[in-house]
Amino acid sequence: MPRAFGALPKAKITKVNIYRPPNLNLHFNQSNMVVTIETDQAGLIGVGEGGARDTIEQCAQRLIGRNPFDIERCWQDMYRAWFYPPGREKIHALGALDLALWDIKGKALGVPVYDLIGGMNRTFLETYLGGGGTGTQLQEPNGRPGLGVTPNMERLTLVTAITDPGTTRPIYFRADGSQSSW
């Protein structure tokens, strides 16, 4: 890998864009902005996720004109840039920008980011899917008006049929009627 780092192009950060995902659940309190960092090298753009718009904007001001490959230096500068110590929102914003900078470095070197930060340690990704219901739905004994146990058992049968038969990963059904599977 050391030889590869010598192959990094000279680049400067030119722009940081912040996008709000479509169909945003307004009652969901997790920061989920999508961030892109553009460079002066054609097509060399990094993508990250997280943070609140105003905090990302404050941190992003510190990146314009900087070398996107000096990730630690950029991160430290954004971290220390204000009088008050960073709270959760600033750390979340820094995470989004940090992820985008690592994405730029990985793309420039032609390797996945996980190779830059220690290598792959597993070949699967556990996922979680949860959903909330309305007050009326949550008051129903089965989580959803008019539904009993049978529809949930049908869903369980379907999920197990399309899941890898050799899997030992559990499938969870939540008491409020929403489900998640790993």
C-alpha positions as CSV (number, residue, x, y, z in Angstrom):
1,M,0.0,0.0,0.0
2,P,2.8,2.6,0.7
3,R,3.6,2.8,-3.0
4,A,0.0,3.4,-3.8
5,F,-0.1,6.6,-1.7
6,G,2.6,8.1,-3.8
7,A,0.2,7.8,-6.7
8,L,-2.3,10.2,-5.2
9,P,-3.1,13.1,-7.5
10,K,-2.7,16.7,-6.4
11,A,-6.2,17.7,-5.5
12,K,-8.1,20.4,-3.7
13,I,-11.6,20.4,-2.3
14,T,-13.8,22.8,-4.3
15,K,-17.3,22.3,-3.0
16,V,-19.4,20.5,-0.4
17,N,-23.0,19.7,-1.2
18,I,-25.6,18.6,1.4
19,Y,-28.8,16.8,0.3
20,R,-31.9,15.9,2.3
21,P,-33.0,12.4,1.4
22,P,-36.5,12.2,-0.2
23,N,-39.4,10.8,1.9
24,L,-37.7,11.9,5.1
25,N,-39.6,10.8,8.2
26,L,-40.1,14.1,10.0
27,H,-40.6,12.3,13.4
28,F,-37.3,10.4,13.0
29,N,-34.6,12.1,15.2
30,Q,-31.6,10.6,13.5
31,S,-29.4,12.9,11.4
32,N,-29.4,11.6,7.8
33,M,-28.2,14.2,5.4
34,V,-26.2,13.0,2.4
35,V,-22.9,14.9,1.8
36,T,-20.8,15.0,-1.3
37,I,-17.3,16.6,-1.4
38,E,-16.2,17.7,-4.9
39,T,-12.5,18.1,-5.9
40,D,-10.8,19.9,-8.8
41,Q,-10.0,16.4,-10.3
42,A,-12.7,15.4,-12.8
43,G,-15.1,12.9,-11.3
44,L,-13.3,12.6,-8.0
45,I,-16.2,13.0,-5.6
46,G,-16.7,11.5,-2.1
47,V,-20.0,10.6,-0.5
48,G,-20.9,10.5,3.2
49,E,-24.0,10.4,5.4
50,G,-25.1,11.9,8.7
51,G,-25.2,15.2,10.6
52,A,-27.5,18.2,10.6
53,R,-27.3,20.7,7.7
54,D,-26.2,23.7,9.7
55,T,-23.5,21.9,11.5
56,I,-22.2,20.3,8.3
57,E,-22.2,23.7,6.6
58,Q,-20.1,25.2,9.5
59,C,-17.6,22.3,9.4
60,A,-17.5,22.2,5.5
61,Q,-16.3,25.8,5.4
62,R,-12.9,24.6,6.8
63,L,-12.5,22.1,3.9
64,I,-12.6,24.4,0.8
65,G,-9.2,24.6,-0.8
66,R,-7.7,21.8,1.3
67,N,-6.1,18.6,0.2
68,P,-8.7,15.9,0.5
69,F,-6.1,13.2,1.2
70,D,-4.9,15.0,4.4
71,I,-7.9,13.4,6.2
72,E,-6.6,13.6,9.8
73,R,-5.4,17.2,9.4
74,C,-8.8,18.2,7.9
75,W,-10.7,16.4,10.7
76,Q,-8.6,18.0,13.5
77,D,-9.1,21.4,12.0
78,M,-12.9,21.0,11.8
79,Y,-13.0,19.5,15.3
80,R,-11.0,22.4,16.9
81,A,-12.4,25.2,14.9
82,W,-14.9,26.6,17.4
83,F,-14.6,27.8,21.0
84,Y,-17.1,25.4,22.5
85,P,-16.2,21.7,22.6
86,P,-18.0,19.5,20.0
87,G,-21.2,17.8,21.0
88,R,-23.0,14.9,19.3
89,E,-24.3,16.9,16.4
90,K,-20.8,18.2,15.5
91,I,-19.3,14.7,15.8
92,H,-22.1,13.4,13.6
93,A,-21.4,16.1,11.0
94,L,-17.6,15.4,11.2
95,G,-18.4,11.7,10.6
96,A,-20.3,12.5,7.4
97,L,-17.5,14.6,6.0
98,D,-14.8,12.2,7.2
99,L,-16.6,9.3,5.4
100,A,-16.7,11.4,2.2
101,L,-12.9,12.2,2.5
102,W,-12.1,8.5,2.9
103,D,-14.4,7.8,-0.1
104,I,-12.3,10.2,-2.2
105,K,-9.1,8.6,-1.2
106,G,-10.4,5.1,-1.9
107,K,-11.6,6.2,-5.4
108,A,-8.3,7.9,-6.2
109,L,-6.3,4.8,-5.2
110,G,-8.8,2.4,-6.8
111,V,-9.4,0.4,-3.6
112,P,-12.4,0.1,-1.3
113,V,-12.3,2.2,1.9
114,Y,-12.2,-0.9,4.1
115,D,-8.7,-1.7,2.6
116,L,-7.5,1.7,3.7
117,I,-8.7,1.3,7.3
118,G,-7.6,-2.2,8.1
119,G,-9.1,-4.6,5.6
120,M,-12.3,-6.7,5.4
121,N,-13.2,-8.7,8.5
122,R,-16.4,-10.3,7.3
123,T,-18.4,-11.0,4.1
124,F,-21.9,-10.2,5.3
125,L,-23.7,-7.2,6.7
126,E,-26.3,-7.5,9.4
127,T,-29.2,-5.2,8.8
128,Y,-32.0,-3.9,10.8
129,L,-35.3,-2.5,9.6
130,G,-37.8,-0.9,12.0
131,G,-40.9,1.1,11.5
132,G,-43.2,3.1,13.7
133,G,-46.9,3.0,13.8
134,T,-49.5,5.6,14.5
135,G,-51.1,5.8,17.9
136,T,-54.1,3.9,16.7
137,Q,-51.9,1.1,15.3
138,L,-50.0,0.8,18.5
139,Q,-53.1,0.5,20.6
140,E,-54.3,-2.5,18.6
141,P,-53.3,-5.9,20.3
142,N,-51.5,-7.1,17.2
143,G,-50.0,-3.7,16.2
144,R,-52.2,-3.2,13.2
145,P,-55.9,-2.8,13.0
146,G,-57.7,-5.9,11.8
147,L,-54.6,-8.1,11.5
148,G,-54.1,-11.2,13.6
149,V,-51.3,-13.7,13.9
150,T,-51.9,-15.4,10.6
151,P,-50.6,-12.5,8.3
152,N,-47.4,-12.3,10.4
153,M,-46.9,-16.1,10.1
154,E,-47.4,-15.8,6.4
155,R,-44.7,-13.1,6.2
156,L,-42.4,-15.2,8.4
157,T,-42.9,-18.1,6.0
158,L,-42.1,-15.9,3.0
159,V,-39.0,-14.3,4.6
160,T,-37.6,-17.7,5.5
161,A,-38.3,-19.0,2.0
162,I,-36.3,-16.3,0.3
163,T,-33.5,-16.2,2.9
164,D,-30.4,-18.3,2.5
165,P,-31.4,-21.7,3.7
166,G,-28.1,-22.2,5.5
167,T,-28.4,-19.0,7.5
168,T,-28.3,-19.1,11.3
169,R,-29.2,-15.5,11.6
170,P,-32.4,-14.8,13.6
171,I,-35.5,-13.1,12.2
172,Y,-37.2,-10.8,14.6
173,F,-40.8,-9.7,14.8
174,R,-41.5,-6.7,17.0
175,A,-44.5,-6.5,19.3
176,D,-45.8,-3.4,17.5
177,G,-46.3,-5.4,14.3
178,S,-43.3,-4.1,12.4
179,Q,-40.6,-6.6,11.5
180,S,-36.9,-6.7,11.0
181,S,-34.8,-9.5,9.7
182,W,-31.1,-10.2,9.7
